[in-house]
Amino acid sequence: QIQIHRRTQSQSTTVASLRIASTPDGNFIIHFSPPMMLSPPCYLLLALLLSLCNDIASAFCPSNDVMSSSRPRFSPLSMAASNDISSKIRFLGSGDEAIIRPGVVLVAPAHEYDHFLMKSAVFVYAIGLDENEDMIIRGVIIDHPTAFTISEMSPNVMGSLSDNLMFRGGRSGADSAMLLHSVGGDDGHVKGTGEMIGSSGIYEGGVVSAMEAADAGLANPDQFKFFFNYMQFRENELDDMFKGVVDDDGKLDEWVSLEVPPEYVLDSDVERGEMWSKLRNTIREIRQG
Protein backbone atom coordinates (compact mmCIF):
# COMPACT_ATOMS: atom_id res chain seq x y z
CA GLN A 1 0.00 0.00 0.00
CA ILE A 2 1.24 3.49 -0.93
CA GLN A 3 0.17 6.73 0.72
CA ILE A 4 0.05 10.08 -1.09
CA HIS A 5 0.90 13.12 1.06
CA ARG A 6 0.42 16.85 0.77
CA ARG A 7 3.44 18.46 2.41
CA THR A 8 3.63 22.02 3.78
CA GLN A 9 6.36 23.74 5.76
CA SER A 10 4.74 22.77 9.04
CA GLN A 11 3.18 19.36 8.46
CA SER A 12 2.56 16.44 6.11
CA THR A 13 -1.05 15.31 5.60
CA THR A 14 -2.18 12.06 4.00
CA VAL A 15 -4.65 12.95 1.22
CA ALA A 16 -5.07 9.57 -0.43
CA SER A 17 -3.77 6.02 -0.52
CA LEU A 18 -3.52 3.37 -3.19
CA ARG A 19 -3.19 -0.38 -2.94
CA ILE A 20 -1.84 -2.64 -5.69
CA ALA A 21 -3.40 -6.09 -5.73
CA SER A 22 -2.99 -9.12 -7.96
CA THR A 23 -5.90 -10.79 -9.74
CA PRO A 24 -6.42 -14.55 -10.28
CA ASP A 25 -5.36 -14.23 -13.93
CA GLY A 26 -1.98 -12.77 -12.97
CA ASN A 27 -2.68 -9.10 -13.65
CA PHE A 28 -2.52 -6.18 -11.23
CA ILE A 29 -5.16 -3.63 -10.28
CA ILE A 30 -5.00 -0.36 -8.32
CA HIS A 31 -7.49 0.63 -5.62
CA PHE A 32 -7.72 4.33 -4.66
CA SER A 33 -9.07 5.61 -1.37
CA PRO A 34 -10.80 7.98 -1.78
CA PRO A 35 -11.54 7.77 -5.56
CA MET A 36 -9.55 10.45 -7.36
CA MET A 37 -8.72 11.88 -10.79
CA LEU A 38 -5.09 11.74 -11.91
CA SER A 39 -3.13 13.97 -14.23
CA PRO A 40 -1.35 12.39 -17.26
CA PRO A 41 2.07 12.45 -15.49
CA CYS A 42 0.56 10.50 -12.60
CA TYR A 43 -0.92 7.98 -15.03
CA LEU A 44 2.53 7.52 -16.55
CA LEU A 45 4.07 6.96 -13.11
CA LEU A 46 1.45 4.35 -12.29
CA ALA A 47 1.99 2.64 -15.66
CA LEU A 48 5.66 2.25 -14.81
CA LEU A 49 4.75 0.99 -11.33
CA LEU A 50 2.36 -1.63 -12.70
CA SER A 51 4.91 -2.76 -15.28
CA LEU A 52 7.50 -3.12 -12.53
CA CYS A 53 5.07 -5.31 -10.57
CA ASN A 54 4.64 -7.53 -13.61
CA ASP A 55 8.42 -7.67 -14.12
CA ILE A 56 8.99 -8.74 -10.52
CA ALA A 57 6.28 -11.37 -10.77
CA SER A 58 7.63 -12.79 -14.03
CA ALA A 59 11.16 -12.93 -12.60
CA PHE A 60 9.97 -15.59 -10.15
CA CYS A 61 8.13 -17.64 -12.78
CA PRO A 62 9.85 -20.46 -14.68
CA SER A 63 11.55 -19.33 -17.88
CA ASN A 64 9.42 -21.19 -20.40
CA ASP A 65 8.97 -20.40 -24.05
CA VAL A 66 5.36 -21.60 -24.02
CA MET A 67 3.53 -19.13 -21.78
CA SER A 68 -0.02 -19.48 -20.52
CA SER A 69 -2.60 -16.84 -21.37
CA SER A 70 -5.99 -15.85 -20.03
CA ARG A 71 -7.23 -15.26 -23.56
CA PRO A 72 -9.21 -17.92 -25.45
CA ARG A 73 -7.20 -20.27 -27.64
CA PHE A 74 -7.29 -19.80 -31.41
CA SER A 75 -10.16 -21.44 -33.22
CA PRO A 76 -9.13 -23.87 -36.00
CA LEU A 77 -9.86 -21.19 -38.62
CA SER A 78 -7.84 -18.44 -36.92
CA MET A 79 -5.03 -20.88 -36.15
CA ALA A 80 -4.77 -21.70 -39.85
CA ALA A 81 -4.50 -18.00 -40.63
CA SER A 82 -1.86 -17.64 -37.93
CA ASN A 83 0.19 -20.50 -39.37
CA ASP A 84 -0.02 -18.89 -42.81
CA ILE A 85 1.42 -15.67 -41.37
CA SER A 86 4.12 -17.62 -39.51
CA SER A 87 5.32 -19.03 -42.81
CA LYS A 88 6.30 -15.48 -43.81
CA ILE A 89 8.84 -15.19 -40.98
CA ARG A 90 12.41 -15.07 -42.25
CA PHE A 91 15.41 -16.11 -40.14
CA LEU A 92 18.27 -13.59 -40.43
CA GLY A 93 20.85 -15.24 -38.21
CA SER A 94 21.80 -15.32 -34.56
CA GLY A 95 24.66 -14.17 -32.39
CA ASP A 96 27.58 -12.62 -34.25
CA GLU A 97 26.07 -13.66 -37.60
CA ALA A 98 22.72 -11.90 -37.06
CA ILE A 99 21.73 -9.27 -39.63
CA ILE A 100 20.63 -6.06 -37.92
CA ARG A 101 18.93 -3.40 -40.03
CA PRO A 102 15.80 -1.23 -39.86
CA GLY A 103 12.66 -3.33 -40.02
CA VAL A 104 13.93 -6.49 -38.31
CA VAL A 105 12.81 -7.89 -34.97
CA LEU A 106 15.45 -8.93 -32.44
CA VAL A 107 14.36 -11.79 -30.18
CA ALA A 108 15.97 -12.13 -26.76
CA PRO A 109 17.48 -15.41 -25.55
CA ALA A 110 16.14 -17.10 -22.43
CA HIS A 111 19.24 -16.03 -20.46
CA GLU A 112 18.63 -12.27 -21.00
CA TYR A 113 17.99 -10.75 -17.56
CA ASP A 114 18.02 -7.02 -18.31
CA HIS A 115 14.96 -5.39 -16.72
CA PHE A 116 13.61 -4.19 -20.08
CA LEU A 117 14.99 -6.83 -22.44
CA MET A 118 14.05 -9.97 -20.51
CA LYS A 119 11.55 -12.00 -22.61
CA SER A 120 11.38 -9.22 -25.21
CA ALA A 121 11.06 -8.80 -28.96
CA VAL A 122 12.52 -5.51 -30.23
CA PHE A 123 11.52 -3.93 -33.54
CA VAL A 124 14.45 -1.94 -34.98
CA TYR A 125 13.11 1.26 -36.55
CA ALA A 126 16.25 3.40 -37.02
CA ILE A 127 20.02 3.09 -37.38
CA GLY A 128 22.27 6.13 -37.76
CA LEU A 129 25.10 8.23 -36.36
CA ASP A 130 24.91 10.45 -33.30
CA GLU A 131 26.66 13.80 -32.79
CA ASN A 132 29.90 11.94 -32.02
CA GLU A 133 29.68 9.91 -35.24
CA ASP A 134 28.98 6.75 -33.21
CA MET A 135 26.58 4.17 -34.61
CA ILE A 136 23.22 4.19 -32.81
CA ILE A 137 20.49 1.55 -33.12
CA ARG A 138 16.97 2.34 -31.92
CA GLY A 139 14.06 -0.04 -31.45
CA VAL A 140 10.87 -0.55 -29.47
CA ILE A 141 9.83 -3.55 -27.41
CA ILE A 142 6.67 -4.78 -29.13
CA ASP A 143 5.18 -6.93 -26.36
CA HIS A 144 5.32 -4.76 -23.25
CA PRO A 145 1.80 -3.29 -22.81
CA THR A 146 0.95 -0.80 -20.10
CA ALA A 147 -2.37 -0.59 -18.26
CA PHE A 148 -3.37 2.64 -20.01
CA THR A 149 -4.80 3.72 -23.35
CA ILE A 150 -3.21 6.39 -25.52
CA SER A 151 -6.01 8.86 -24.72
CA GLU A 152 -5.35 8.49 -20.99
CA MET A 153 -1.72 9.37 -21.58
CA SER A 154 -2.24 11.90 -24.37
CA PRO A 155 -5.69 13.57 -24.49
CA ASN A 156 -4.86 14.95 -27.95
CA VAL A 157 -5.42 11.50 -29.44
CA MET A 158 -9.18 11.15 -29.92
CA GLY A 159 -11.76 9.20 -31.88
CA SER A 160 -11.34 5.61 -32.99
CA LEU A 161 -7.69 5.43 -31.90
CA SER A 162 -8.31 6.71 -28.37
CA ASP A 163 -8.78 3.22 -26.92
CA ASN A 164 -5.55 1.80 -28.33
CA LEU A 165 -3.20 0.60 -25.60
CA MET A 166 0.07 2.37 -24.94
CA PHE A 167 3.14 0.12 -25.04
CA ARG A 168 6.39 0.77 -23.21
CA GLY A 169 9.04 0.76 -25.91
CA GLY A 170 12.09 0.91 -23.64
CA ARG A 171 14.12 2.90 -21.17
CA SER A 172 15.28 5.86 -23.31
CA GLY A 173 13.41 8.78 -24.82
CA ALA A 174 12.38 11.02 -21.90
CA ASP A 175 8.79 9.67 -22.00
CA SER A 176 8.31 10.66 -25.64
CA ALA A 177 5.60 8.89 -27.63
CA MET A 178 5.65 7.49 -31.15
CA LEU A 179 3.20 5.82 -33.53
CA LEU A 180 3.86 2.83 -35.77
CA HIS A 181 1.34 1.64 -38.37
CA SER A 182 0.94 -0.23 -41.65
CA VAL A 183 -1.10 2.26 -43.71
CA GLY A 184 1.53 4.78 -44.84
CA GLY A 185 3.37 5.30 -48.11
CA ASP A 186 2.21 6.85 -51.37
CA ASP A 187 -0.83 4.56 -51.59
CA GLY A 188 -1.62 4.54 -47.87
CA HIS A 189 -4.35 6.39 -46.03
CA VAL A 190 -1.96 8.01 -43.52
CA LYS A 191 0.08 10.87 -44.95
CA GLY A 192 3.30 12.48 -43.80
CA THR A 193 4.95 9.29 -42.61
CA GLY A 194 8.01 9.16 -44.85
CA GLU A 195 9.47 5.94 -46.20
CA MET A 196 8.72 2.43 -45.07
CA ILE A 197 10.98 1.17 -42.26
CA GLY A 198 13.19 -1.26 -44.14
CA SER A 199 11.02 -3.84 -45.87
CA SER A 200 8.77 -4.32 -42.83
CA GLY A 201 5.57 -2.79 -44.21
CA ILE A 202 5.57 -0.44 -41.21
CA TYR A 203 5.68 3.36 -41.10
CA GLU A 204 6.24 5.90 -38.33
CA GLY A 205 4.26 9.04 -37.44
CA GLY A 206 1.33 10.90 -38.96
CA VAL A 207 -0.88 10.96 -35.84
CA VAL A 208 -3.40 13.53 -37.12
CA SER A 209 -3.78 11.78 -40.47
CA ALA A 210 -4.03 8.44 -38.64
CA MET A 211 -6.94 9.68 -36.51
CA GLU A 212 -8.71 10.98 -39.61
CA ALA A 213 -8.22 7.71 -41.51
CA ALA A 214 -9.43 5.59 -38.60
CA ASP A 215 -12.47 7.78 -37.96
CA ALA A 216 -13.38 7.68 -41.66
CA GLY A 217 -13.20 3.89 -41.70
CA LEU A 218 -10.27 3.88 -44.12
CA ALA A 219 -8.02 2.09 -41.64
CA ASN A 220 -8.58 -0.29 -38.75
CA PRO A 221 -7.41 0.80 -35.26
CA ASP A 222 -5.59 -2.56 -35.06
CA GLN A 223 -3.21 -1.27 -37.73
CA PHE A 224 -1.83 1.35 -35.31
CA LYS A 225 0.32 0.94 -32.22
CA PHE A 226 1.54 3.60 -29.77
CA PHE A 227 4.77 3.45 -27.77
CA PHE A 228 6.39 5.64 -25.17
CA ASN A 229 10.17 5.55 -24.98
CA TYR A 230 12.48 3.26 -26.93
CA MET A 231 15.60 1.13 -26.58
CA GLN A 232 18.87 2.62 -27.80
CA PHE A 233 22.07 0.68 -28.34
CA ARG A 234 25.58 1.51 -29.40
CA GLU A 235 27.33 -0.91 -31.70
CA ASN A 236 29.60 -2.25 -28.96
CA GLU A 237 26.57 -2.79 -26.68
CA LEU A 238 24.93 -4.95 -29.31
CA ASP A 239 28.18 -6.87 -29.78
CA ASP A 240 28.14 -7.71 -26.06
CA MET A 241 24.43 -8.56 -26.10
CA PHE A 242 24.75 -10.93 -29.04
CA LYS A 243 27.42 -13.08 -27.42
CA GLY A 244 25.70 -16.38 -26.79
CA VAL A 245 25.48 -18.38 -23.58
CA VAL A 246 25.50 -22.18 -23.37
CA ASP A 247 22.35 -23.34 -21.59
CA ASP A 248 21.91 -26.31 -19.24
CA ASP A 249 21.34 -28.63 -22.20
CA GLY A 250 24.65 -27.65 -23.76
CA LYS A 251 23.02 -25.63 -26.52
CA LEU A 252 24.07 -22.10 -27.49
CA ASP A 253 21.32 -19.58 -26.68
CA GLU A 254 21.69 -16.28 -28.56
CA TRP A 255 19.80 -13.19 -29.69
CA VAL A 256 18.13 -13.84 -33.05
CA SER A 257 17.20 -11.50 -35.91
CA LEU A 258 13.96 -12.07 -37.85
CA GLU A 259 11.84 -10.50 -40.53
CA VAL A 260 8.21 -10.79 -39.47
CA PRO A 261 4.85 -9.70 -40.93
CA PRO A 262 3.66 -6.25 -39.81
CA GLU A 263 0.76 -7.94 -37.99
CA TYR A 264 3.24 -9.32 -35.48
CA VAL A 265 4.81 -5.94 -34.72
CA LEU A 266 1.46 -4.11 -34.50
CA ASP A 267 -0.42 -6.75 -32.51
CA SER A 268 -1.80 -5.00 -29.43
CA ASP A 269 -3.60 -8.05 -28.06
CA VAL A 270 -0.48 -9.40 -26.35
CA GLU A 271 0.66 -9.76 -22.78
CA ARG A 272 4.17 -9.14 -21.54
CA GLY A 273 6.54 -11.51 -23.33
CA GLU A 274 3.78 -13.20 -25.36
CA MET A 275 5.18 -12.28 -28.78
CA TRP A 276 8.65 -13.23 -27.55
CA SER A 277 7.30 -16.69 -26.67
CA LYS A 278 5.59 -17.03 -30.05
CA LEU A 279 8.71 -16.07 -31.97
CA ARG A 280 10.95 -18.31 -29.85
CA ASN A 281 8.74 -21.26 -30.74
CA THR A 282 8.91 -20.27 -34.42
CA ILE A 283 12.72 -20.07 -34.23
CA ARG A 284 12.79 -23.56 -32.75
CA GLU A 285 10.61 -24.87 -35.59
CA ILE A 286 12.83 -23.21 -38.20
CA ARG A 287 15.95 -24.78 -36.73
CA GLN A 288 14.37 -28.22 -36.41
CA GLY A 289 12.92 -28.05 -39.94
C-alpha positions as a Python dict, from the first residue, in 0.01 Angstrom:
ca = {
    (1, 'Q'): (0, 0, 0),
    (2, 'I'): (124, 349, -93),
    (3, 'Q'): (17, 673, 72),
    (4, 'I'): (5, 1008, -109),
    (5, 'H'): (90, 1312, 106),
    (6, 'R'): (42, 1685, 77),
    (7, 'R'): (344, 1846, 241),
    (8, 'T'): (363, 2202, 378),
    (9, 'Q'): (636, 2374, 576),
    (10, 'S'): (474, 2277, 904),
    (11, 'Q'): (318, 1936, 846),
    (12, 'S'): (256, 1644, 611),
    (13, 'T'): (-105, 1531, 560),
    (14, 'T'): (-218, 1206, 400),
    (15, 'V'): (-465, 1295, 122),
    (16, 'A'): (-507, 957, -43),
    (17, 'S'): (-377, 602, -52),
    (18, 'L'): (-352, 337, -319),
    (19, 'R'): (-319, -38, -294),
    (20, 'I'): (-184, -264, -569),
    (21, 'A'): (-340, -609, -573),
    (22, 'S'): (-299, -912, -796),
    (23, 'T'): (-590, -1079, -974),
    (24, 'P'): (-642, -1455, -1028),
    (25, 'D'): (-536, -1423, -1393),
    (26, 'G'): (-198, -1277, -1297),
    (27, 'N'): (-268, -910, -1365),
    (28, 'F'): (-252, -618, -1123),
    (29, 'I'): (-516, -363, -1028),
    (30, 'I'): (-500, -36, -832),
    (31, 'H'): (-749, 63, -562),
    (32, 'F'): (-772, 433, -466),
    (33, 'S'): (-907, 561, -137),
    (34, 'P'): (-1080, 798, -178),
    (35, 'P'): (-1154, 777, -556),
    (36, 'M'): (-955, 1045, -736),
    (37, 'M'): (-872, 1188, -1079),
    (38, 'L'): (-509, 1174, -1191),
    (39, 'S'): (-313, 1397, -1423),
    (40, 'P'): (-135, 1239, -1726),
    (41, 'P'): (207, 1245, -1549),
    (42, 'C'): (56, 1050, -1260),
    (43, 'Y'): (-92, 798, -1503),
    (44, 'L'): (253, 752, -1655),
    (45, 'L'): (407, 696, -1311),
    (46, 'L'): (145, 435, -1229),
    (47, 'A'): (199, 264, -1566),
    (48, 'L'): (566, 225, -1481),
    (49, 'L'): (475, 99, -1133),
    (50, 'L'): (236, -163, -1270),
    (51, 'S'): (491, -276, -1528),
    (52, 'L'): (750, -312, -1253),
    (53, 'C'): (507, -531, -1057),
    (54, 'N'): (464, -753, -1361),
    (55, 'D'): (842, -767, -1412),
    (56, 'I'): (899, -874, -1052),
    (57, 'A'): (628, -1137, -1077),
    (58, 'S'): (763, -1279, -1403),
    (59, 'A'): (1116, -1293, -1260),
    (60, 'F'): (997, -1559, -1015),
    (61, 'C'): (813, -1764, -1278),
    (62, 'P'): (985, -2046, -1468),
    (63, 'S'): (1155, -1933, -1788),
    (64, 'N'): (942, -2119, -2040),
    (65, 'D'): (897, -2040, -2405),
    (66, 'V'): (536, -2160, -2402),
    (67, 'M'): (353, -1913, -2178),
    (68, 'S'): (-2, -1948, -2052),
    (69, 'S'): (-260, -1684, -2137),
    (70, 'S'): (-599, -1585, -2003),
    (71, 'R'): (-723, -1526, -2356),
    (72, 'P'): (-921, -1792, -2545),
    (73, 'R'): (-720, -2027, -2764),
    (74, 'F'): (-729, -1980, -3141),
    (75, 'S'): (-1016, -2144, -3322),
    (76, 'P'): (-913, -2387, -3600),
    (77, 'L'): (-986, -2119, -3862),
    (78, 'S'): (-784, -1844, -3692),
    (79, 'M'): (-503, -2088, -3615),
    (80, 'A'): (-477, -2170, -3985),
    (81, 'A'): (-450, -1800, -4063),
    (82, 'S'): (-186, -1764, -3793),
    (83, 'N'): (19, -2050, -3937),
    (84, 'D'): (-2, -1889, -4281),
    (85, 'I'): (142, -1567, -4137),
    (86, 'S'): (412, -1762, -3951),
    (87, 'S'): (532, -1903, -4281),
    (88, 'K'): (630, -1548, -4381),
    (89, 'I'): (884, -1519, -4098),
    (90, 'R'): (1241, -1507, -4225),
    (91, 'F'): (1541, -1611, -4014),
    (92, 'L'): (1827, -1359, -4043),
    (93, 'G'): (2085, -1524, -3821),
    (94, 'S'): (2180, -1532, -3456),
    (95, 'G'): (2466, -1417, -3239),
    (96, 'D'): (2758, -1262, -3425),
    (97, 'E'): (2607, -1366, -3760),
    (98, 'A'): (2272, -1190, -3706),
    (99, 'I'): (2173, -927, -3963),
    (100, 'I'): (2063, -606, -3792),
    (101, 'R'): (1893, -340, -4003),
    (102, 'P'): (1580, -123, -3986),
    (103, 'G'): (1266, -333, -4002),
    (104, 'V'): (1393, -649, -3831),
    (105, 'V'): (1281, -789, -3497),
    (106, 'L'): (1545, -893, -3244),
    (107, 'V'): (1436, -1179, -3018),
    (108, 'A'): (1597, -1213, -2676),
    (109, 'P'): (1748, -1541, -2555),
    (110, 'A'): (1614, -1710, -2243),
    (111, 'H'): (1924, -1603, -2046),
    (112, 'E'): (1863, -1227, -2100),
    (113, 'Y'): (1799, -1075, -1756),
    (114, 'D'): (1802, -702, -1831),
    (115, 'H'): (1496, -539, -1672),
    (116, 'F'): (1361, -419, -2008),
    (117, 'L'): (1499, -683, -2244),
    (118, 'M'): (1405, -997, -2051),
    (119, 'K'): (1155, -1200, -2261),
    (120, 'S'): (1138, -922, -2521),
    (121, 'A'): (1106, -880, -2896),
    (122, 'V'): (1252, -551, -3023),
    (123, 'F'): (1152, -393, -3354),
    (124, 'V'): (1445, -194, -3498),
    (125, 'Y'): (1311, 126, -3655),
    (126, 'A'): (1625, 340, -3702),
    (127, 'I'): (2002, 309, -3738),
    (128, 'G'): (2227, 613, -3776),
    (129, 'L'): (2510, 823, -3636),
    (130, 'D'): (2491, 1045, -3330),
    (131, 'E'): (2666, 1380, -3279),
    (132, 'N'): (2990, 1194, -3202),
    (133, 'E'): (2968, 991, -3524),
    (134, 'D'): (2898, 675, -3321),
    (135, 'M'): (2658, 417, -3461),
    (136, 'I'): (2322, 419, -3281),
    (137, 'I'): (2049, 155, -3312),
    (138, 'R'): (1697, 234, -3192),
    (139, 'G'): (1406, -4, -3145),
    (140, 'V'): (1087, -55, -2947),
    (141, 'I'): (983, -355, -2741),
    (142, 'I'): (667, -478, -2913),
    (143, 'D'): (518, -693, -2636),
    (144, 'H'): (532, -476, -2325),
    (145, 'P'): (180, -329, -2281),
    (146, 'T'): (95, -80, -2010),
    (147, 'A'): (-237, -59, -1826),
    (148, 'F'): (-337, 264, -2001),
    (149, 'T'): (-480, 372, -2335),
    (150, 'I'): (-321, 639, -2552),
    (151, 'S'): (-601, 886, -2472),
    (152, 'E'): (-535, 849, -2099),
    (153, 'M'): (-172, 937, -2158),
    (154, 'S'): (-224, 1190, -2437),
    (155, 'P'): (-569, 1357, -2449),
    (156, 'N'): (-486, 1495, -2795),
    (157, 'V'): (-542, 1150, -2944),
    (158, 'M'): (-918, 1115, -2992),
    (159, 'G'): (-1176, 920, -3188),
    (160, 'S'): (-1134, 561, -3299),
    (161, 'L'): (-769, 543, -3190),
    (162, 'S'): (-831, 671, -2837),
    (163, 'D'): (-878, 322, -2692),
    (164, 'N'): (-555, 180, -2833),
    (165, 'L'): (-320, 60, -2560),
    (166, 'M'): (7, 237, -2494),
    (167, 'F'): (314, 12, -2504),
    (168, 'R'): (639, 77, -2321),
    (169, 'G'): (904, 76, -2591),
    (170, 'G'): (1209, 91, -2364),
    (171, 'R'): (1412, 290, -2117),
    (172, 'S'): (1528, 586, -2331),
    (173, 'G'): (1341, 878, -2482),
    (174, 'A'): (1238, 1102, -2190),
    (175, 'D'): (879, 967, -2200),
    (176, 'S'): (831, 1066, -2564),
    (177, 'A'): (560, 889, -2763),
    (178, 'M'): (565, 749, -3115),
    (179, 'L'): (320, 582, -3353),
    (180, 'L'): (386, 283, -3577),
    (181, 'H'): (134, 164, -3837),
    (182, 'S'): (94, -23, -4165),
    (183, 'V'): (-110, 226, -4371),
    (184, 'G'): (153, 478, -4484),
    (185, 'G'): (337, 530, -4811),
    (186, 'D'): (221, 685, -5137),
    (187, 'D'): (-83, 456, -5159),
    (188, 'G'): (-162, 454, -4787),
    (189, 'H'): (-435, 639, -4603),
    (190, 'V'): (-196, 801, -4352),
    (191, 'K'): (8, 1087, -4495),
    (192, 'G'): (330, 1248, -4380),
    (193, 'T'): (495, 929, -4261),
    (194, 'G'): (801, 916, -4485),
    (195, 'E'): (947, 594, -4620),
    (196, 'M'): (872, 243, -4507),
    (197, 'I'): (1098, 117, -4226),
    (198, 'G'): (1319, -126, -4414),
    (199, 'S'): (1102, -384, -4587),
    (200, 'S'): (877, -432, -4283),
    (201, 'G'): (557, -279, -4421),
    (202, 'I'): (557, -44, -4121),
    (203, 'Y'): (568, 336, -4110),
    (204, 'E'): (624, 590, -3833),
    (205, 'G'): (426, 904, -3744),
    (206, 'G'): (133, 1090, -3896),
    (207, 'V'): (-88, 1096, -3584),
    (208, 'V'): (-340, 1353, -3712),
    (209, 'S'): (-378, 1178, -4047),
    (210, 'A'): (-403, 844, -3864),
    (211, 'M'): (-694, 968, -3651),
    (212, 'E'): (-871, 1098, -3961),
    (213, 'A'): (-822, 771, -4151),
    (214, 'A'): (-943, 559, -3860),
    (215, 'D'): (-1247, 778, -3796),
    (216, 'A'): (-1338, 768, -4166),
    (217, 'G'): (-1320, 389, -4170),
    (218, 'L'): (-1027, 388, -4412),
    (219, 'A'): (-802, 209, -4164),
    (220, 'N'): (-858, -29, -3875),
    (221, 'P'): (-741, 80, -3526),
    (222, 'D'): (-559, -256, -3506),
    (223, 'Q'): (-321, -127, -3773),
    (224, 'F'): (-183, 135, -3531),
    (225, 'K'): (32, 94, -3222),
    (226, 'F'): (154, 360, -2977),
    (227, 'F'): (477, 345, -2777),
    (228, 'F'): (639, 564, -2517),
    (229, 'N'): (1017, 555, -2498),
    (230, 'Y'): (1248, 326, -2693),
    (231, 'M'): (1560, 113, -2658),
    (232, 'Q'): (1887, 262, -2780),
    (233, 'F'): (2207, 68, -2834),
    (234, 'R'): (2558, 151, -2940),
    (235, 'E'): (2733, -91, -3170),
    (236, 'N'): (2960, -225, -2896),
    (237, 'E'): (2657, -279, -2668),
    (238, 'L'): (2493, -495, -2931),
    (239, 'D'): (2818, -687, -2978),
    (240, 'D'): (2814, -771, -2606),
    (241, 'M'): (2443, -856, -2610),
    (242, 'F'): (2475, -1093, -2904),
    (243, 'K'): (2742, -1308, -2742),
    (244, 'G'): (2570, -1638, -2679),
    (245, 'V'): (2548, -1838, -2358),
    (246, 'V'): (2550, -2218, -2337),
    (247, 'D'): (2235, -2334, -2159),
    (248, 'D'): (2191, -2631, -1924),
    (249, 'D'): (2134, -2863, -2220),
    (250, 'G'): (2465, -2765, -2376),
    (251, 'K'): (2302, -2563, -2652),
    (252, 'L'): (2407, -2210, -2749),
    (253, 'D'): (2132, -1958, -2668),
    (254, 'E'): (2169, -1628, -2856),
    (255, 'W'): (1980, -1319, -2969),
    (256, 'V'): (1813, -1384, -3305),
    (257, 'S'): (1720, -1150, -3591),
    (258, 'L'): (1396, -1207, -3785),
    (259, 'E'): (1184, -1050, -4053),
    (260, 'V'): (821, -1079, -3947),
    (261, 'P'): (485, -970, -4093),
    (262, 'P'): (366, -625, -3981),
    (263, 'E'): (76, -794, -3799),
    (264, 'Y'): (324, -932, -3548),
    (265, 'V'): (481, -594, -3472),
    (266, 'L'): (146, -411, -3450),
    (267, 'D'): (-42, -675, -3251),
    (268, 'S'): (-180, -500, -2943),
    (269, 'D'): (-360, -805, -2806),
    (270, 'V'): (-48, -940, -2635),
    (271, 'E'): (66, -976, -2278),
    (272, 'R'): (417, -914, -2154),
    (273, 'G'): (654, -1151, -2333),
    (274, 'E'): (378, -1320, -2536),
    (275, 'M'): (518, -1228, -2878),
    (276, 'W'): (865, -1323, -2755),
    (277, 'S'): (730, -1669, -2667),
    (278, 'K'): (559, -1703, -3005),
    (279, 'L'): (871, -1607, -3197),
    (280, 'R'): (1095, -1831, -2985),
    (281, 'N'): (874, -2126, -3074),
    (282, 'T'): (891, -2027, -3442),
    (283, 'I'): (1272, -2007, -3423),
    (284, 'R'): (1279, -2356, -3275),
    (285, 'E'): (1061, -2487, -3559),
    (286, 'I'): (1283, -2321, -3820),
    (287, 'R'): (1595, -2478, -3673),
    (288, 'Q'): (1437, -2822, -3641),
    (289, 'G'): (1292, -2805, -3994),
}
